[in-house]
Amino acid sequence: MYTQLLNYLKNRPEEYEADSAMLWDDVHISMGMLEAHLNPDIAAASRKHHFIHESVKWISTLCDIDKGNKLLDLGCGPGIYAEKLDDMGFAVTGIDFSKRSIDYSRQSASRKAKDIEYIYQNYLDINYENQFDIITIIYCDFGVLKPSDREKLLLKIRQALKPGGKLILDGFTKYNYKDFVESQRIFYEDNGYWSAIPYSCIKRTFRYDETSLFLEQYIIITETTCKCYNNWNLAFNRDKLQCELEKAGFSDLEFYADVIGSEFCENSKTICVVAK
């Protein structure tokens, strides 16, 4: 374990260096994530619920939902967006790689008699063809992916959309990180978000300004384990998103400041694009 810890600490992480453990499907961590999703007043795992309500209303204006258009929600979590989209008349499929979130979303849909399909899957592995009118990947989920995975996902999304179908995605911009500084902090907990048993956490933050990449790294040490979680996020601008989307075959790009359709401005902390 000491060797592991030294290896994590001795060097600055390489860009998009992989985690040593699964974050989304960890039995304990996923419990804290679900609690964060379901808290309506914090913007942690999900946005605040009043924003989600406004977001769903805006998404519903982007196509004719009278026909029961099919919508695929990638990274659906516990189904907060999916249920509201179902209420608006969409036929919704949600995909997420957290078993706990998918179990919760299925139970919630059953309890409320909602006909929503939820799939426990890594959305990089989807394999649809001409099935959906709208596909969403929101709360800046796209920016956590390494370049090859972003390219792979966009091609799969394009294949999954019907002709004329639309992709909605968002990301952070560099203005979200203007106060982001490189740092290191160590703390101890008897139990908490990262573990049910006593642990120490070494949190480190890194900026990669040449590529607009940012890292929050968490090294979690218990009596018997040492795990490293790397939370990467890429800051996008309009040119970057346009280049990646057009390369994957998308066109008619419309840019907004957020996923409620606010007018795009250069100093917004987020950027949203609707692509056909």
Beta strands, then each sheet from edge to edge (+ up, - down):
strand 1: 70-74
strand 2: 91-96
strand 3: 117-120
strand 4: 132-137
strand 5: 161-172
strand 6: 183-189
strand 7: 199-208
strand 8: 213-221
strand 9: 226-234
strand 10: 254-256
strand 11: 270-275
sheet 1: 3+ 2+ 1+ 4+ 5+ 11- 10+
sheet 2: 6+ 7- 8+ 9-
end
